[in-house]
């Protein structure tokens, strides 16, 4: 005698990947420490440049490739937008706000380093915009690192360029801000016991649980005979 098969049970959903609170606190600390370090080194080197260098004079470090020369830049890199200093101040302020808001979702060491460099560099040049002559939000940025005859920059610019390169690398690898990857790895790709999860491990773990969660549901859906 046959009985009506039970209704198949819906497979349980894999839990959403979330960063461990302790790990997130460590990543936020990384961002903070990097930001403070970049800002401090940037402002100290600018102070040194103002005291040690003469505007217009060039001190070679690597021949014509790299040198030291003091420049007060009202614009952006390559002296772009020299008449729009206040616009650059607004843009830098927006960048700082966006980075701070984005850091609340941090789950990746690589992104923590990138955001720390970016935030420190943006704040370094923003301090110049607000605090230096000729006035509030119109201040000229102190540049002193001369790259050939191309442009003159500073430590904040180096940090921003490094952050941009790291962000491109993370994007190419498919690593999101929260540490997940665009393409989940196979089920066997899990962190070794005792190792702290790396970028994307949370997503890999969730993907690995899906087949195991579906097997009991498939067995329950089969016919029962009496």
Secondary structure, 3 states (H helix, E strand, C coil): CECCCCCCCCCCCCCCCCCCHHHHHHHHHHHHHHHHHHHHHHHHHHHHHHHHCCECCCEECCCCCEEEEEEEECCCHHHCCCCCHHHHHHHHHHHHHHHHHHHHHCCCHHHHHHHHHHHHHHHHHHHHHHHCCCCCCCCCEEEEEEECCCEEECHHHHHHHHHHHHHHHHHHCCECCCCCECCCCCCCCCCCCCCCCCCCHHHHHHHHHHHHHHHHHHHHCCCCEC
